[in-house]
């Protein structure tokens, strides 16, 4: 079971690396730059998560788990920012909120470097499977704060994408499907794993991958969306730019 999970993580890392190049080509489009960062972080997170699961040395697992945890925060924040840019919510207030949330991966990284700060009570030795799910490992309040930030970010991004899907009349079918999949994928996979699947590790990382691919599909049709909005707006309201 672990072998298949690790192979799937390596595959996700490869796919995310490919989408880094695809998103880079549209980095000047709304959502382009955040998607580049998203797929870079997802590729790093998937690879280091795979190494955490496969390694049995405690020192190696600690290093890989720390990098994967920081990457997890970057994935969530960049995903939210891409969603905000897609929905034309990239304003000064939202940028400040995203900037505040972006402190999470930075503080987590700093916390790993400080000897007195712990996000996880480590077991005595390495074990097969992720260090996070080791029998002797215990989550600290700091790690709960980190997970709370991820949850708030995911809720905000999903809300933005669902509002875009519901309120916009100018989404083409491909764009509408991409927006809907991007918004619902994290929760669908999480609930499926919780109630139906028997997976030895956390499969929600694949949900982020599905959502990222969907957003990239929307990115490649965003110029069409922009033209549609210009063509369908009444000429008497040339200043109207909202969805």
C-alpha positions as CSV (number, residue, x, y, z in Angstrom):
1,X,0.0,0.0,0.0
2,X,2.8,2.4,0.9
3,X,4.6,1.7,-2.3
4,X,1.6,2.6,-4.5
5,X,1.1,5.8,-2.4
6,X,4.7,6.8,-2.9
7,X,4.6,6.2,-6.6
8,X,1.4,8.3,-6.9
9,X,3.2,11.1,-5.0
10,X,6.2,10.9,-7.4
11,X,3.7,11.0,-10.3
12,X,2.0,14.1,-8.8
13,X,5.4,15.8,-8.4
14,X,6.2,15.1,-12.1
15,X,2.8,16.4,-13.3
16,X,3.2,19.5,-11.1
17,X,6.6,20.2,-12.6
18,X,5.1,20.0,-16.1
19,X,2.4,22.5,-15.1
20,X,5.0,24.9,-13.7
21,X,6.2,25.3,-17.3
22,X,2.6,25.7,-18.6
23,X,1.7,28.3,-16.0
24,X,4.9,30.1,-16.6
25,X,3.9,30.7,-20.2
26,X,0.8,32.5,-18.9
27,X,2.4,34.2,-15.9
28,X,1.2,37.6,-17.0
29,X,-2.4,36.5,-17.1
30,X,-4.6,36.8,-14.0
31,X,-3.8,33.9,-11.7
32,X,-0.7,33.0,-13.7
33,X,2.1,33.9,-11.3
34,X,0.3,32.4,-8.2
35,X,-0.2,29.2,-10.2
36,X,3.5,29.0,-11.0
37,X,4.3,29.3,-7.3
38,X,1.5,26.8,-6.5
39,X,2.8,24.1,-8.8
40,X,6.4,24.6,-7.7
41,X,5.3,24.2,-4.0
42,X,3.1,21.2,-4.9
43,X,5.9,19.5,-6.7
44,X,8.3,20.0,-3.8
45,X,5.6,19.0,-1.3
46,X,4.7,15.8,-3.2
47,X,8.3,14.8,-3.6
48,X,9.3,15.4,0.1
49,X,6.1,13.8,1.3
50,X,7.0,10.7,-0.7
51,X,10.5,10.7,0.8
52,X,9.0,11.1,4.3
53,X,6.8,8.1,3.8
54,X,9.5,5.9,2.2
55,X,12.4,6.8,4.5
56,X,13.0,5.0,7.8
57,X,15.7,7.1,9.3
58,X,14.3,9.6,11.8
59,X,16.7,12.4,10.8
60,X,15.7,12.0,7.1
61,X,12.0,11.8,7.9
62,X,12.2,15.0,10.0
63,X,13.9,16.9,7.2
64,X,11.5,15.8,4.5
65,X,8.4,16.3,6.8
66,X,9.6,19.9,7.6
67,X,10.0,20.8,3.9
68,X,6.7,19.2,3.0
69,X,4.9,21.2,5.8
70,X,6.3,24.5,4.6
71,X,5.4,23.6,1.0
72,X,1.8,22.8,2.2
73,X,1.4,26.3,3.4
74,X,2.7,27.8,0.2
75,X,0.4,25.6,-1.8
76,X,-2.7,26.8,0.1
77,X,-1.8,30.5,0.0
78,X,-0.9,30.6,-3.7
79,X,-4.0,28.6,-4.5
80,X,-6.2,31.2,-2.7
81,X,-4.4,34.1,-4.5
82,X,-4.9,32.5,-7.9
83,X,-8.6,32.1,-7.1
84,X,-8.8,35.7,-6.1
85,X,-7.2,36.9,-9.3
86,X,-9.4,34.7,-11.4
87,X,-12.5,36.2,-9.7
88,X,-11.2,39.7,-10.1
89,X,-10.9,40.1,-6.3
90,X,-7.3,41.1,-6.4
91,X,-7.6,44.4,-4.4
92,X,-5.6,46.1,-1.8
93,X,-7.5,44.6,1.1
94,X,-7.4,41.1,-0.3
95,X,-3.7,41.4,-1.0
96,X,-3.2,42.4,2.7
97,X,-5.2,39.4,3.9
98,X,-3.3,37.0,1.6
99,X,0.0,38.6,2.8
100,X,-1.1,38.0,6.4
101,X,-1.9,34.4,5.7
102,X,1.4,34.0,3.9
103,X,3.1,34.5,7.2
104,X,2.1,31.0,8.1
105,X,4.7,29.1,5.9
106,X,7.3,31.7,6.9
107,X,6.7,31.3,10.6
108,X,6.6,27.5,10.2
109,X,10.0,27.5,8.5
110,X,11.4,29.8,11.3
111,X,9.9,27.5,13.9
112,X,11.7,24.5,12.5
113,X,15.0,26.4,12.8
114,X,14.5,27.5,16.4
115,X,15.4,24.8,18.9
116,X,12.7,25.7,21.4
117,X,9.8,25.6,18.9
118,X,8.1,22.4,18.0
119,X,5.2,21.6,15.7
120,X,5.4,17.9,16.4
121,X,6.6,15.8,19.3
122,X,8.9,13.4,17.6
123,X,8.9,9.6,18.1
124,X,12.1,7.9,19.3
125,X,13.0,6.4,15.9
126,X,12.0,6.5,12.3
127,X,9.2,4.4,11.0
128,X,7.5,3.3,7.7
129,X,4.9,5.9,6.7
130,X,4.8,9.6,7.3
131,X,6.3,11.0,10.4
132,X,3.1,12.8,11.0
133,X,1.2,9.5,11.4
134,X,3.8,7.8,13.5
135,X,2.3,6.1,16.7
136,X,4.5,8.1,19.1
137,X,4.2,11.5,17.3
138,X,2.0,14.1,19.0
139,X,0.7,17.3,17.4
140,X,1.4,20.5,19.2
141,X,-0.8,23.6,19.4
142,X,1.5,25.4,17.0
143,X,0.8,22.7,14.4
144,X,-2.9,23.1,15.0
145,X,-2.6,26.8,14.3
146,X,-0.9,25.9,11.0
147,X,-3.6,23.5,10.0
148,X,-6.3,26.1,11.0
149,X,-4.7,28.5,8.6
150,X,-4.8,25.9,5.8
151,X,-8.5,25.3,6.6
152,X,-9.4,29.0,6.5
153,X,-7.5,29.5,3.3
154,X,-9.2,26.5,1.6
155,X,-12.6,27.7,2.7
156,X,-11.9,31.2,1.4
157,X,-10.7,30.0,-1.9
158,X,-13.6,27.6,-2.4
159,X,-16.1,30.4,-1.5
160,X,-14.5,32.7,-4.1
161,X,-14.5,30.1,-6.8
162,X,-18.1,29.0,-6.2
163,X,-19.2,32.7,-6.2
164,X,-17.4,33.1,-9.5
165,X,-19.2,30.0,-10.9
166,X,-22.7,31.1,-9.7
167,X,-22.6,34.8,-10.5
168,X,-20.7,35.0,-13.8
169,X,-22.8,34.7,-16.9
170,X,-19.9,34.9,-19.2
171,X,-18.0,31.7,-18.4
172,X,-17.7,29.3,-21.3
173,X,-18.4,25.6,-20.5
174,X,-14.7,24.7,-20.1
175,X,-14.1,27.6,-17.9
176,X,-17.2,26.9,-15.7
177,X,-16.2,23.3,-15.3
178,X,-12.6,24.3,-14.4
179,X,-13.8,26.8,-11.8
180,X,-16.2,24.3,-10.2
181,X,-13.7,21.4,-10.1
182,X,-11.0,23.7,-8.7
183,X,-13.3,24.8,-5.9
184,X,-14.8,21.5,-4.9
185,X,-11.9,19.1,-5.4
186,X,-10.2,19.6,-2.0
187,X,-13.4,18.9,-0.1
188,X,-14.6,16.1,-2.3
189,X,-11.4,14.1,-2.0
190,X,-11.1,14.8,1.8
191,X,-14.7,13.6,2.4
192,X,-14.2,10.6,0.1
193,X,-11.0,9.6,2.0
194,X,-12.7,10.1,5.4
195,X,-15.8,8.0,4.7
196,X,-15.0,5.6,1.8
197,X,-11.3,5.0,1.2
198,X,-8.8,3.1,3.2
199,X,-5.6,5.1,2.5
200,X,-2.6,4.8,4.9
201,X,-1.7,8.5,4.4
202,X,-3.3,11.8,3.7
203,X,-4.6,11.8,0.2
204,X,-5.7,15.5,0.2
205,X,-2.5,16.5,-1.5
206,X,-3.9,14.9,-4.7
207,X,-7.0,17.1,-4.3
208,X,-4.7,20.1,-4.5
209,X,-3.2,18.6,-7.6
210,X,-6.6,18.2,-9.2
211,X,-7.6,21.7,-8.3
212,X,-4.3,23.1,-9.6
213,X,-4.8,21.4,-13.0
214,X,-8.3,22.7,-13.2
215,X,-7.1,26.3,-12.5
216,X,-4.5,25.9,-15.1
217,X,-7.2,24.9,-17.6
218,X,-9.1,28.0,-16.7
219,X,-5.9,30.0,-17.1
220,X,-5.4,28.9,-20.7
221,X,-9.0,30.1,-21.5
222,X,-8.9,33.3,-19.5
223,X,-8.2,35.5,-22.5
224,X,-11.4,34.1,-24.1
225,X,-13.3,35.0,-20.9
226,X,-11.9,38.5,-21.0
227,X,-13.0,39.0,-24.6
228,X,-16.4,37.6,-23.9
229,X,-16.9,40.1,-21.1
230,X,-15.9,43.0,-23.3
231,X,-18.2,42.0,-26.1
232,X,-21.3,41.4,-23.9
233,X,-21.1,44.5,-21.8
234,X,-23.5,47.4,-22.9
235,X,-21.6,50.2,-24.5
236,X,-23.3,52.7,-22.2
237,X,-21.4,51.2,-19.2
238,X,-17.8,51.0,-20.4
239,X,-16.5,51.3,-16.9
240,X,-18.1,48.1,-15.6
241,X,-15.4,45.6,-15.0
242,X,-16.8,43.3,-12.4
243,X,-18.1,39.8,-12.9
